[in-house]
Amino acid sequence: MKALPKWTLMLLYCGYLYVLLKVILFKFGAVDASFLLKQLARAMQHPDMIQNGLESANFTPFLTIRLNIRRISDSHHMINFLGNLVIFMPNGIFLGLLTKRKAVGALVASLAVSLALECSQLLFSLGSFDVDDLILNGFGGLLGYFGYWLILLLFTDHSSSQGSVRASNRPVT
């Protein structure tokens, strides 16, 4: 199988990031930049909105994760737990495809994207900040990265002396 050109992968990654914004910030609604500007202006006029968001934020690691696991039979908790993992798995896959990052780099990059989204939710009053979302999103990105490398290893032609890759044009390092 021939690898996709890098520009195509970049375009697909941008599409993924758009979907991520749509799901996390806009809760599946239309992506509306003018709405964000209005929300930002509102937050600047009423800084107490951000203060209230900070007061209701979860800064205790594993608090929401433990709650979700204890109540996993409730679909809301299961979707919250699994959704935060699964939604960032493509991020790890794209990082594996597009960069030469190691696993730690994929984790840090996934955490950075997640932190930007969590802070945006707080700033634009579009959700609540939860450190457990960062943990699950980062772990999801890492799972995606390892999944990418596992698939790459499975499709590597180990019989050739050059170690060519059938599923990609990158050799295994």
C-alpha positions in Angstrom: 0.0 0.0 0.0 1.4 3.4 -1.0 1.7 6.0 1.7 -0.3 9.2 1.5 1.6 12.4 0.6 2.4 14.6 3.6 0.2 17.4 2.4 -2.8 15.1 2.3 -2.0 13.9 5.8 -1.7 17.6 6.9 -5.1 18.3 5.3 -6.7 15.3 7.1 -5.1 16.4 10.4 -6.6 19.9 10.0 -10.0 18.2 9.4 -9.5 16.2 12.5 -8.7 19.3 14.5 -11.8 21.0 13.1 -14.0 18.1 14.2 -12.3 18.2 17.7 -13.2 21.9 18.0 -16.7 21.2 16.8 -17.2 18.4 19.4 -15.4 19.9 22.4 -16.1 23.6 22.1 -19.3 23.7 20.1 -20.9 20.4 21.4 -21.6 19.3 17.8 -23.1 22.6 16.8 -21.9 24.9 14.0 -18.4 26.3 14.4 -19.1 30.1 14.7 -16.1 32.5 15.1 -18.4 35.4 15.7 -20.0 33.6 18.6 -16.5 33.0 20.1 -15.8 36.7 19.8 -19.0 37.6 21.5 -18.2 35.1 24.3 -14.8 36.6 24.7 -16.1 40.2 24.8 -18.6 39.0 27.4 -15.9 37.4 29.5 -13.8 40.6 29.3 -16.8 42.7 30.5 -17.7 40.2 33.2 -14.4 38.7 34.6 -16.5 37.0 37.3 -17.6 34.5 34.6 -14.0 33.2 34.4 -13.7 33.3 38.2 -16.9 31.2 38.5 -15.5 28.8 35.9 -12.3 28.5 37.9 -14.2 27.9 41.1 -16.2 25.1 39.6 -13.2 23.6 37.7 -11.8 20.2 38.8 -8.1 20.5 39.5 -7.9 17.3 41.5 -6.4 14.5 39.4 -8.4 11.4 39.0 -11.5 12.7 40.8 -13.8 12.6 37.7 -12.0 9.5 36.4 -12.8 7.6 39.7 -16.4 8.9 39.5 -16.8 7.8 35.9 -15.4 4.3 36.7 -17.6 3.8 39.7 -20.7 4.8 37.6 -19.6 3.2 34.3 -22.9 1.5 33.9 -24.5 4.9 33.5 -24.1 5.8 29.8 -23.2 9.5 30.6 -20.2 8.4 32.7 -19.2 5.7 30.2 -19.3 8.2 27.3 -17.4 10.8 29.2 -14.7 8.4 30.2 -14.3 6.5 26.9 -15.0 9.6 24.8 -12.1 11.5 26.3 -9.8 8.6 25.4 -11.1 7.8 22.0 -11.4 11.4 20.7 -7.6 11.9 21.1 -6.5 8.6 19.6 -6.4 10.1 16.1 -4.2 12.9 17.4 -1.6 10.3 18.3 -1.9 8.5 15.0 -1.5 11.8 13.1 1.5 12.7 15.2 3.1 9.3 14.4 2.4 9.8 10.7 3.5 13.5 10.4 6.4 13.8 12.8 9.4 11.9 14.1 8.2 12.5 17.7 8.9 9.8 20.2 6.1 8.6 22.5 6.8 11.4 25.1 6.5 14.0 22.3 3.2 12.6 21.2 2.0 12.7 24.9 3.2 16.3 25.4 1.6 17.4 22.1 -1.7 15.7 22.9 -1.6 17.3 26.4 -0.9 20.7 24.8 -3.9 20.5 22.4 -6.1 19.3 25.3 -5.0 22.1 27.6 -5.7 24.7 24.8 -9.2 23.3 24.5 -9.8 23.1 28.2 -8.7 26.7 28.7 -10.8 27.8 25.7 -13.9 26.2 27.4 -13.1 28.2 30.5 -12.4 31.5 28.7 -15.4 31.3 26.3 -17.7 29.8 29.0 -18.4 26.8 26.8 -17.8 24.0 29.3 -15.9 23.3 32.5 -12.2 22.9 33.0 -11.4 19.4 34.2 -7.8 18.1 34.8 -9.0 14.6 34.3 -9.9 15.5 30.7 -6.3 16.4 30.2 -5.2 13.0 31.6 -7.6 11.0 29.5 -6.9 13.0 26.3 -3.2 12.7 26.8 -3.5 8.9 27.4 -5.8 8.7 24.3 -3.1 10.4 22.2 -0.5 8.0 23.5 -2.7 5.0 22.8 -3.2 6.3 19.2 0.5 6.8 18.8 1.3 3.3 20.1 -1.5 1.9 17.8 0.1 3.6 14.8 3.5 2.0 15.6 1.9 -1.4 16.2 0.3 -1.3 12.8 3.5 0.0 11.3 5.4 -3.0 12.8 2.8 -5.5 11.6 3.0 -4.2 8.0 6.8 -4.0 8.0 8.5 -6.4 5.5 11.1 -7.9 7.8 12.4 -10.3 5.1 14.1 -7.5 3.0 17.5 -6.3 3.9 16.4 -2.7 3.8 13.5 -3.2 6.2 11.0 -1.6 3.8 7.5 -0.8 5.0 4.6 -1.9 3.0 2.0 0.4 4.7 4.2 3.5 4.8 7.4 4.8 3.2 9.0 5.2 6.6 11.4 2.6 7.9 11.0 1.3 11.4 13.5 3.0 13.8 
